[in-house]
Amino acid sequence: MEAISLELFLRLLCGLLVGALIGLDRNRHGKAAGMRTLGLVSLGAATAVSMVTLSAHPPDAKSRVLQGLLTGIGFLGVGVIARHGTRDRPQGLTTAAAIWLAAILGAAAGAGYYAVLGLSLGLGLILLLLGGRFEMAMHRRLDRLNGGKQRHAASGDPEDPDASNGPA
């Protein structure tokens, strides 16, 4: 039986926490994939990458694990994307992207890339927290510059009844 090292524990804990933080934002917006789902996605990615980085495996093992991880996580992301409304617009794209980011951050944690993990998490959370408001403000400004109202379904414009209700 393998002894649990402090480094392994730190990698897995960081993987779990980054996914849970991203999922907390998705929970706040009432989306399908939340804190537990994204925490598990990120922890799973951290576990997979830790297994090949902390033990004796061929040099290409990490590459193969990452390729499989990124391919497989796409299926989970597709599960949260749906088409709604009279114009059949896709919804859930932001949540699917958050699942993908959680997997990548979990992989970074599993590989011990803490600087990449912290910077990417910070930037991703800033975008999730402020991006929707910024996007809508920019659309309003562009509408004024164009001299009239245009509809922006992707940003959740309340002027468009078929638009999504905020960021996916």
Buried (B, 14 or more C-beta within 10 A) or exposed (E): EEEEEEEBEEBBEBBBBBBBBBBBBBBEBEBBBBBEBBBBBBBBBBBBBBBBBBEEEEEEBBEEBBEEBBEEBBEBBEBBBEEEBEEEBBBBBBBBBBBBBBBBBBBBBBBBBEEBBBEBBEEBBEBBEEBBEEBBEEBBEEBEEEEEEEBBBBBBBEEBEEBBEBBB
